[in-house]
Amino acid sequence: MSFIIFGQAISTIQVLTGLVILLMLAVIILMMRGRGRSEDDMLESEHNMATLLRAQAEMQGRLATMAEVFGSRQAELNQAIGQRLDGMSQRVTATIGEQTRSTHENLRRLQERLAVIDAAQTNIQTLAKDVVGLQAILSNKQTRGAFGQARMETIVADGLPMGAYSFQPTLSNGSRPDCTIRMPNGSPPLVIDAKFPLEAWNAIRAAANPEHGKIAGQQFRRDLELHIRDIAEKYLIPGETQDTAFLFVPSESIFAEIHENFEAIVQKAQRARIVIVSPSLLMLSIQVIQAVLKDQRMREQAHVIQSEVAHLMDDLSRLDERVRKLQGHFAMAQKDVDMIVTSADKLARRGERIEALEFETAKEPAKTRAEDRPKPTDNRTSQLKLRVVDED
């Protein structure tokens, strides 16, 4: 056990030793003050000194004992503290190792996620470039028309066979529609236009306030009505094209908003025999046309099919005749086989009769009379007895 005095650590032994020294100094001082006293006082002082010395000796013994006890306790305390420090050090080491492994694992996962983020960022950058390119395409009227036409051409080429459509043909009035589709039965072709006025629509989407949006909507309505009128005037030629044409809108959302917010334009287009179609509607129309063309080809090949069916029926008739002849041959062969089987049965029965033959030797005893004539010797031949087995 220790005390802190003026920043210094002082043990219990040192404190007790100091107290003893102070006590001795007090005794010496008292003795010096008592020199003038009587001899009795001196004797008493000597007695007190002896008592004090004995007390000091006892105290020193006790101090030694306490020092020994404190020493053993200090050793035990040091050992316990050492053990605890060792255990704590092991736990701290294990905890640090676990935290290190966890940190490494988290860093590895973080690196994987960073790699995924880098890949996503690369994809986003590529997508941003594509969006910028698309914006550049849509900002240019010529390239925008090429974009819509390319999508329309893809849908038509995927749905119809070669020769059933034509891109950028020239009509009799010099106009060149984006696509014409040949119709069955010699009907005039169907015209498809892909030049949708997208710049006016983009102006509606880019309007900063409702007033600008209203102005842009009016401009879009005028541009679309003008384009519908141009299609009707240029592409609807009696006897050369169908009396109905398609206006291709390259976006499903734009198609939906036109029918929702510009119903009057849709009705005007229908009155002008112009059908506004989205990519899905164009694909559905192409499928219907494909079915009609397929039905026409089947009707055109009907006589060929009938001729082939007639030849097939002739072949079936010849096959039936030959099968019947073969059946007759099989019947005759079966009859011959039955006759052969009958003959074989007869032969088998005759063989059984032959196997049933039995040879027997018959001996009749000769009666001789000694008195009348001499004994004659009669050698009879063996008689063959045939046992006839009745025929089944």
ZIWOWO-V512285 format. One record per residue. N is the residue number from 0. SS is DSSP state (hx for helix, st for strand, lp for the rest). NEAR is the number of other C-alpha atoms within 12 Angstrom. D_FIRST is the distance of its C-alpha to the first C-alpha in Angstrom with 2 decimals. Layout:
n=N ss=SS near=NEAR d_first=D_FIRST
n=N ss=SS near=NEAR d_first=D_FIRST
This chain:
n=0 ss=lp near=19 d_first=0.00
n=1 ss=st near=15 d_first=3.84
n=2 ss=st near=14 d_first=7.19
n=3 ss=st near=12 d_first=10.54
n=4 ss=st near=11 d_first=13.42
n=5 ss=lp near=7 d_first=16.84
n=6 ss=lp near=7 d_first=15.79
n=7 ss=st near=9 d_first=13.62
n=8 ss=st near=14 d_first=9.95
n=9 ss=st near=17 d_first=8.81
n=10 ss=st near=21 d_first=6.10
n=11 ss=hx near=21 d_first=6.06
n=12 ss=hx near=27 d_first=9.07
n=13 ss=hx near=21 d_first=10.80
n=14 ss=hx near=20 d_first=10.73
n=15 ss=hx near=22 d_first=12.22
n=16 ss=hx near=23 d_first=14.62
n=17 ss=hx near=15 d_first=15.78
n=18 ss=hx near=18 d_first=16.51
n=19 ss=hx near=23 d_first=18.53
n=20 ss=hx near=18 d_first=20.43
n=21 ss=hx near=15 d_first=21.25
n=22 ss=hx near=19 d_first=22.48
n=23 ss=hx near=21 d_first=24.66
n=24 ss=hx near=16 d_first=26.09
n=25 ss=hx near=16 d_first=27.00
n=26 ss=hx near=22 d_first=28.74
n=27 ss=hx near=19 d_first=30.63
n=28 ss=hx near=14 d_first=31.76
n=29 ss=hx near=20 d_first=32.97
n=30 ss=hx near=22 d_first=34.81
n=31 ss=hx near=15 d_first=36.46
n=32 ss=hx near=15 d_first=37.62
n=33 ss=lp near=19 d_first=38.97
n=34 ss=lp near=16 d_first=41.23
n=35 ss=lp near=12 d_first=44.15
n=36 ss=lp near=15 d_first=43.54
n=37 ss=lp near=13 d_first=45.33
n=38 ss=hx near=12 d_first=44.82
n=39 ss=hx near=14 d_first=43.62
n=40 ss=hx near=19 d_first=40.83
n=41 ss=hx near=20 d_first=40.09
n=42 ss=hx near=16 d_first=40.09
n=43 ss=hx near=17 d_first=37.86
n=44 ss=hx near=25 d_first=35.60
n=45 ss=hx near=19 d_first=35.63
n=46 ss=hx near=14 d_first=34.92
n=47 ss=hx near=21 d_first=32.05
n=48 ss=hx near=24 d_first=30.83
n=49 ss=hx near=17 d_first=31.13
n=50 ss=hx near=16 d_first=29.27
n=51 ss=hx near=24 d_first=26.58
n=52 ss=hx near=20 d_first=26.49
n=53 ss=hx near=14 d_first=26.25
n=54 ss=hx near=18 d_first=23.42
n=55 ss=hx near=24 d_first=21.75
n=56 ss=hx near=17 d_first=22.47
n=57 ss=hx near=16 d_first=21.13
n=58 ss=hx near=21 d_first=17.97
n=59 ss=hx near=23 d_first=17.71
n=60 ss=hx near=16 d_first=18.35
n=61 ss=hx near=18 d_first=15.73
n=62 ss=hx near=25 d_first=13.26
n=63 ss=hx near=20 d_first=14.62
n=64 ss=hx near=15 d_first=14.33
n=65 ss=hx near=22 d_first=10.71
n=66 ss=hx near=24 d_first=10.26
n=67 ss=hx near=16 d_first=12.53
n=68 ss=hx near=18 d_first=10.92
n=69 ss=hx near=21 d_first=7.50
n=70 ss=hx near=19 d_first=9.97
n=71 ss=hx near=15 d_first=11.99
n=72 ss=hx near=16 d_first=9.47
n=73 ss=hx near=19 d_first=8.52
n=74 ss=hx near=15 d_first=12.35
n=75 ss=hx near=14 d_first=13.08
n=76 ss=hx near=17 d_first=10.90
n=77 ss=hx near=16 d_first=12.68
n=78 ss=hx near=14 d_first=15.88
n=79 ss=hx near=15 d_first=15.67
n=80 ss=hx near=16 d_first=14.95
n=81 ss=hx near=15 d_first=17.79
n=82 ss=hx near=14 d_first=20.04
n=83 ss=hx near=15 d_first=19.55
n=84 ss=hx near=16 d_first=20.18
n=85 ss=hx near=15 d_first=23.20
n=86 ss=hx near=15 d_first=24.51
n=87 ss=hx near=16 d_first=24.06
n=88 ss=hx near=16 d_first=25.75
n=89 ss=hx near=14 d_first=28.56
n=90 ss=hx near=15 d_first=29.04
n=91 ss=hx near=16 d_first=29.06
n=92 ss=hx near=15 d_first=31.49
n=93 ss=hx near=15 d_first=33.68
n=94 ss=hx near=16 d_first=33.65
n=95 ss=hx near=16 d_first=34.55
n=96 ss=hx near=15 d_first=37.26
n=97 ss=hx near=15 d_first=38.65
n=98 ss=hx near=16 d_first=38.65
n=99 ss=hx near=15 d_first=40.35
n=100 ss=hx near=14 d_first=42.98
n=101 ss=hx near=16 d_first=43.47
n=102 ss=hx near=16 d_first=43.81
n=103 ss=hx near=15 d_first=46.35
n=104 ss=hx near=14 d_first=48.25
n=105 ss=hx near=16 d_first=48.31
n=106 ss=hx near=15 d_first=49.48
n=107 ss=hx near=14 d_first=52.17
n=108 ss=hx near=14 d_first=53.34
n=109 ss=hx near=16 d_first=53.27
n=110 ss=hx near=15 d_first=55.40
n=111 ss=hx near=14 d_first=57.81
n=112 ss=hx near=15 d_first=58.09
n=113 ss=hx near=16 d_first=58.55
n=114 ss=hx near=14 d_first=61.31
n=115 ss=hx near=15 d_first=62.91
n=116 ss=hx near=15 d_first=62.62
n=117 ss=hx near=15 d_first=64.20
n=118 ss=hx near=14 d_first=67.02
n=119 ss=hx near=15 d_first=67.49
n=120 ss=hx near=15 d_first=67.50
n=121 ss=hx near=15 d_first=70.13
n=122 ss=hx near=15 d_first=72.17
n=123 ss=hx near=16 d_first=71.82
n=124 ss=hx near=15 d_first=72.99
n=125 ss=hx near=14 d_first=75.91
n=126 ss=hx near=15 d_first=76.70
n=127 ss=hx near=15 d_first=76.52
n=128 ss=hx near=14 d_first=79.00
n=129 ss=hx near=14 d_first=81.22
n=130 ss=hx near=16 d_first=81.02
n=131 ss=hx near=15 d_first=81.92
n=132 ss=hx near=17 d_first=84.79
n=133 ss=hx near=18 d_first=85.89
n=134 ss=hx near=20 d_first=85.77
n=135 ss=hx near=16 d_first=87.88
n=136 ss=hx near=20 d_first=90.30
n=137 ss=hx near=27 d_first=90.50
n=138 ss=hx near=22 d_first=90.93
n=139 ss=lp near=18 d_first=94.00
n=140 ss=hx near=20 d_first=96.97
n=141 ss=hx near=19 d_first=98.51
n=142 ss=hx near=20 d_first=95.36
n=143 ss=hx near=27 d_first=94.55
n=144 ss=hx near=27 d_first=97.95
n=145 ss=hx near=24 d_first=97.37
n=146 ss=hx near=29 d_first=94.06
n=147 ss=hx near=33 d_first=95.76
n=148 ss=hx near=30 d_first=98.70
n=149 ss=hx near=24 d_first=96.48
n=150 ss=hx near=28 d_first=94.77
n=151 ss=hx near=38 d_first=98.15
n=152 ss=hx near=32 d_first=99.60
n=153 ss=hx near=22 d_first=96.70
n=154 ss=hx near=28 d_first=97.30
n=155 ss=hx near=37 d_first=101.06
n=156 ss=hx near=26 d_first=100.83
n=157 ss=hx near=19 d_first=98.38
n=158 ss=hx near=24 d_first=100.55
n=159 ss=lp near=30 d_first=104.12
n=160 ss=lp near=20 d_first=105.89
n=161 ss=lp near=14 d_first=107.27
n=162 ss=lp near=14 d_first=110.58
n=163 ss=lp near=26 d_first=109.84
n=164 ss=st near=34 d_first=108.47
n=165 ss=st near=26 d_first=109.00
n=166 ss=st near=29 d_first=106.81
n=167 ss=lp near=22 d_first=108.29
n=168 ss=lp near=24 d_first=111.94
n=169 ss=lp near=19 d_first=114.73
n=170 ss=lp near=25 d_first=116.85
n=171 ss=lp near=16 d_first=120.46
n=172 ss=lp near=16 d_first=119.57
n=173 ss=lp near=12 d_first=117.37
n=174 ss=lp near=21 d_first=114.04
n=175 ss=lp near=23 d_first=111.26
n=176 ss=lp near=37 d_first=109.01
n=177 ss=lp near=36 d_first=105.63
n=178 ss=st near=38 d_first=106.61
n=179 ss=st near=37 d_first=109.57
n=180 ss=st near=38 d_first=109.52
n=181 ss=lp near=31 d_first=112.73
n=182 ss=lp near=30 d_first=113.81
n=183 ss=lp near=24 d_first=115.78
n=184 ss=lp near=15 d_first=119.53
n=185 ss=lp near=15 d_first=120.38
n=186 ss=lp near=17 d_first=118.69
n=187 ss=lp near=24 d_first=117.61
n=188 ss=st near=33 d_first=114.06
n=189 ss=st near=39 d_first=111.11
n=190 ss=st near=40 d_first=109.57
n=191 ss=st near=47 d_first=105.80
n=192 ss=st near=46 d_first=104.50
n=193 ss=lp near=41 d_first=100.89
n=194 ss=lp near=37 d_first=101.07
n=195 ss=lp near=42 d_first=98.99
n=196 ss=lp near=34 d_first=98.42
n=197 ss=hx near=37 d_first=94.67
n=198 ss=hx near=27 d_first=94.27
n=199 ss=hx near=28 d_first=95.35
n=200 ss=hx near=33 d_first=92.89
n=201 ss=hx near=23 d_first=90.06
n=202 ss=hx near=24 d_first=91.05
n=203 ss=hx near=28 d_first=90.49
n=204 ss=hx near=21 d_first=87.04
n=205 ss=lp near=18 d_first=86.15
n=206 ss=lp near=17 d_first=87.37
n=207 ss=lp near=13 d_first=84.83
n=208 ss=lp near=13 d_first=86.08
n=209 ss=hx near=13 d_first=88.49
n=210 ss=hx near=13 d_first=91.37
n=211 ss=hx near=16 d_first=91.07
n=212 ss=hx near=20 d_first=90.72
n=213 ss=hx near=21 d_first=93.94
n=214 ss=hx near=21 d_first=95.78
n=215 ss=hx near=25 d_first=94.50
n=216 ss=hx near=28 d_first=95.55
n=217 ss=hx near=21 d_first=99.05
n=218 ss=hx near=22 d_first=99.27
n=219 ss=hx near=28 d_first=98.13
n=220 ss=hx near=29 d_first=100.74
n=221 ss=hx near=21 d_first=103.48
n=222 ss=hx near=22 d_first=102.44
n=223 ss=hx near=32 d_first=102.31
n=224 ss=hx near=29 d_first=105.67
n=225 ss=hx near=21 d_first=107.20
n=226 ss=hx near=30 d_first=105.84
n=227 ss=hx near=38 d_first=107.17
n=228 ss=hx near=24 d_first=110.56
n=229 ss=hx near=23 d_first=110.57
n=230 ss=hx near=36 d_first=109.86
n=231 ss=hx near=33 d_first=112.68
n=232 ss=hx near=22 d_first=115.12
n=233 ss=hx near=27 d_first=114.30
n=234 ss=hx near=41 d_first=113.44
n=235 ss=lp near=34 d_first=115.41
n=236 ss=lp near=24 d_first=118.78
n=237 ss=lp near=19 d_first=121.28
n=238 ss=lp near=15 d_first=122.36
n=239 ss=lp near=23 d_first=119.90
n=240 ss=st near=33 d_first=116.50
n=241 ss=st near=26 d_first=115.27
n=242 ss=st near=26 d_first=115.65
n=243 ss=st near=30 d_first=111.85
n=244 ss=st near=39 d_first=109.15
n=245 ss=st near=41 d_first=105.36
n=246 ss=st near=43 d_first=102.98
n=247 ss=st near=44 d_first=99.73
n=248 ss=lp near=37 d_first=96.45
n=249 ss=lp near=36 d_first=93.66
n=250 ss=lp near=25 d_first=90.88
n=251 ss=hx near=18 d_first=90.47
n=252 ss=hx near=17 d_first=88.53
n=253 ss=hx near=26 d_first=91.27
n=254 ss=hx near=29 d_first=93.89
n=255 ss=hx near=21 d_first=92.11
n=256 ss=hx near=20 d_first=91.71
n=257 ss=hx near=29 d_first=95.36
n=258 ss=hx near=22 d_first=96.50
n=259 ss=hx near=13 d_first=94.12
n=260 ss=hx near=19 d_first=94.69
n=261 ss=lp near=23 d_first=98.09
n=262 ss=hx near=17 d_first=100.20
n=263 ss=hx near=17 d_first=103.33
n=264 ss=hx near=31 d_first=103.16
n=265 ss=hx near=27 d_first=102.84
n=266 ss=hx near=18 d_first=105.93
n=267 ss=hx near=24 d_first=107.87
n=268 ss=hx near=31 d_first=106.96
n=269 ss=hx near=23 d_first=108.21
n=270 ss=hx near=19 d_first=111.45
n=271 ss=lp near=27 d_first=111.83
n=272 ss=lp near=25 d_first=111.35
n=273 ss=st near=34 d_first=108.04
n=274 ss=st near=33 d_first=105.15
n=275 ss=st near=43 d_first=101.61
n=276 ss=st near=34 d_first=99.52
n=277 ss=lp near=32 d_first=95.85
n=278 ss=hx near=31 d_first=94.69
n=279 ss=hx near=23 d_first=94.42
n=280 ss=hx near=25 d_first=97.85
n=281 ss=hx near=36 d_first=99.41
n=282 ss=hx near=25 d_first=97.96
n=283 ss=hx near=19 d_first=99.38
n=284 ss=hx near=26 d_first=102.76
n=285 ss=hx near=34 d_first=102.78
n=286 ss=hx near=21 d_first=102.15
n=287 ss=hx near=18 d_first=105.08
n=288 ss=hx near=26 d_first=107.32
n=289 ss=hx near=27 d_first=106.24
n=290 ss=hx near=19 d_first=107.25
n=291 ss=hx near=20 d_first=110.61
n=292 ss=hx near=27 d_first=111.24
n=293 ss=hx near=20 d_first=110.40
n=294 ss=hx near=17 d_first=112.81
n=295 ss=hx near=18 d_first=115.48
n=296 ss=hx near=19 d_first=115.05
n=297 ss=hx near=16 d_first=115.38
n=298 ss=hx near=16 d_first=118.58
n=299 ss=hx near=15 d_first=119.91
n=300 ss=lp near=14 d_first=119.31
n=301 ss=hx near=14 d_first=120.80
n=302 ss=hx near=13 d_first=124.16
n=303 ss=hx near=14 d_first=122.45
n=304 ss=hx near=15 d_first=120.47
n=305 ss=hx near=15 d_first=123.68
n=306 ss=hx near=13 d_first=125.46
n=307 ss=hx near=14 d_first=122.63
n=308 ss=hx near=14 d_first=122.66
n=309 ss=hx near=14 d_first=126.45
n=310 ss=hx near=14 d_first=126.03
n=311 ss=hx near=14 d_first=123.31
n=312 ss=hx near=14 d_first=125.64
n=313 ss=hx near=14 d_first=128.37
n=314 ss=hx near=14 d_first=125.97
n=315 ss=hx near=14 d_first=124.97
n=316 ss=hx near=14 d_first=128.67
n=317 ss=hx near=14 d_first=129.36
n=318 ss=hx near=14 d_first=126.31
n=319 ss=hx near=14 d_first=127.47
n=320 ss=hx near=14 d_first=130.96
n=321 ss=hx near=14 d_first=129.64
n=322 ss=hx near=14 d_first=127.31
n=323 ss=hx near=14 d_first=130.25
n=324 ss=hx near=14 d_first=132.34
n=325 ss=hx near=15 d_first=129.52
n=326 ss=hx near=14 d_first=129.29
n=327 ss=hx near=14 d_first=133.04
n=328 ss=hx near=14 d_first=132.62
n=329 ss=hx near=14 d_first=129.80
n=330 ss=hx near=14 d_first=132.02
n=331 ss=hx near=14 d_first=134.87
n=332 ss=hx near=14 d_first=132.51
n=333 ss=hx near=15 d_first=131.16
n=334 ss=hx near=14 d_first=134.74
n=335 ss=hx near=14 d_first=135.51
n=336 ss=hx near=14 d_first=132.35
n=337 ss=hx near=14 d_first=133.38
n=338 ss=hx near=14 d_first=136.83
n=339 ss=hx near=14 d_first=135.26
n=340 ss=hx near=14 d_first=133.06
n=341 ss=hx near=14 d_first=136.18
n=342 ss=hx near=14 d_first=138.02
n=343 ss=hx near=14 d_first=135.05
n=344 ss=hx near=15 d_first=135.01
n=345 ss=hx near=16 d_first=138.72
n=346 ss=hx near=14 d_first=138.25
n=347 ss=hx near=15 d_first=135.40
n=348 ss=hx near=18 d_first=137.60
n=349 ss=hx near=19 d_first=140.46
n=350 ss=hx near=15 d_first=138.09
n=351 ss=hx near=17 d_first=137.02
n=352 ss=hx near=19 d_first=140.71
n=353 ss=hx near=17 d_first=141.27
n=354 ss=hx near=15 d_first=138.28
n=355 ss=lp near=17 d_first=139.80
n=356 ss=lp near=16 d_first=143.00
n=357 ss=lp near=15 d_first=143.54
n=358 ss=lp near=14 d_first=146.03
n=359 ss=lp near=13 d_first=147.60
n=360 ss=lp near=13 d_first=150.19
n=361 ss=lp near=13 d_first=152.77
n=362 ss=lp near=13 d_first=154.76
n=363 ss=lp near=12 d_first=157.70
n=364 ss=lp near=11 d_first=159.02
n=365 ss=lp near=12 d_first=162.62
n=366 ss=lp near=13 d_first=164.89
n=367 ss=lp near=13 d_first=167.34
n=368 ss=lp near=10 d_first=170.24
n=369 ss=lp near=9 d_first=171.22
n=370 ss=lp near=7 d_first=174.60
n=371 ss=lp near=9 d_first=175.75
n=372 ss=lp near=10 d_first=174.37
n=373 ss=lp near=10 d_first=172.13
n=374 ss=lp near=12 d_first=168.47
n=375 ss=lp near=13 d_first=168.01
n=376 ss=lp near=11 d_first=164.69
n=377 ss=lp near=12 d_first=163.60
n=378 ss=lp near=12 d_first=160.79
n=379 ss=lp near=13 d_first=159.48
n=380 ss=lp near=11 d_first=157.29
n=381 ss=lp near=12 d_first=154.04
n=382 ss=lp near=14 d_first=154.20
n=383 ss=lp near=14 d_first=151.75
n=384 ss=lp near=13 d_first=150.53
n=385 ss=lp near=15 d_first=148.83
n=386 ss=lp near=14 d_first=146.53
n=387 ss=lp near=14 d_first=146.37
n=388 ss=lp near=16 d_first=143.14
n=389 ss=lp near=10 d_first=143.69
n=390 ss=lp near=13 d_first=142.34
n=391 ss=lp near=9 d_first=139.65
